[in-house]
Amino acid sequence: MDREFENILIKEIVRQNESIVLIASENYASKSVRTAQGSIFTNKYAEGYPGKRYYGGCEYVDQIEILAIQRAKDLFGAEHVNVQPHSGAQANMAVYSALFDSKSVIMSLPLDQGGHLTHGSKVNFSGNLYNFEFYNVDRETEQIDYEALEKHAQTVNPQAILSGFTAYPREIDFERIKSICKKIDCMMIVDMAHISGLVAAKLHSDCVKYADVVTSTTHKTLRGPRGGIILSKNIYAKSIDKAVFPNIQGGPMMHTIGAKAVAFAEASTNEFVNYQKLVISNAKLLGKLLSAEGLRIVTGDTDTHMILVDVTPFNLTGKIAEEKLAEVGLIVNRNTIPYDSNPPRVASGIRIGTPAISTRGMNAEAISIIVDCIIGILKEKEESKLIKNKVKELANKFPIDLK
Ligand code: DSN
């Protein structure tokens, strides 16, 4: 192996092993997934789709892509699946380019209330090329007010309502959103990147059943390789496939598509359902214990893999909290909270997720140690060196195979 590369890799293995990853969008892919992703399928060009490639020698990559598509269809009950998007952002870009033009109005939640960069932010292609109209969470409940969304949608008359968020801890009522879309005769688009593992395990309301088009990453709660997918009703299949290739992408990453196939099979097991149950119960417990210590949990609770924590009761900003926690090996990200008075670089909150620690097998006992460490460092109750040792000790009790 390249020495310089290996030296850095070893440091990252130690970092991942000895820190406690609480970033809601991160996880540890299995060895089978990583083996597939590191396989010789990386050597193959395969522009096009199975049976319709622009290169010779595609007989086995065709089999791999068909396998990934069939497994994703079975897992999510989707009519059509495109497994080629390199990322969630690429998946969203393909969907917009397939379905909308610059005049189309798409309703979405803004970035500072839990939406994603690709849901219409002005610093992103989405906000520059398309016409987004934002809905909001309610100031009091910090949750989506579906009645207000319906009224807003009736006045805006959008081509689509986009839901599925990056920093929204509560279950989304997809059935209700579908009924709004039906009333105003618009499309329903869902970006389920954060919750796709929960949807696969049937522990979250099912968006695939209701939405016209669903996008996702494959590496968050779904625990696959870093990448994207698009699920849709059959009537959108042709235009979405054309939008992915040849419109916005060239050759698909066949090694990643192979790893997606492996991950979809893993996600269809009972073991995966039990894992997702642990993800949710760990997140609920974290929220409860942090709230008992005086931190404010945005929306008061969680139904998912994440909590959003307002750190202002401790006179901290999200940025400072993130930095203090990182010092002792607790890795989170700063996050705006609804109607935040701080800009995103500073933010008043931190987002904490349990997918990665649950993959390590951490449960209630570990959660209470994590909470002690979080409070210890944020309240400066104990020397950071001591807390860092506790974090390392806990991490070492739950090893991960990263070789
Ligand atoms: N940046 C990802 C997240 O952390 O939620 C979403 O793409």
Boltz pocket constraint, residues with backbone or C-beta under 6 A from the ligand:
constraints:
  - pocket:
      binder: B
      contacts: [[A, 24], [A, 25], [A, 88], [A, 116], [A, 166]]
      max_distance: 6.0
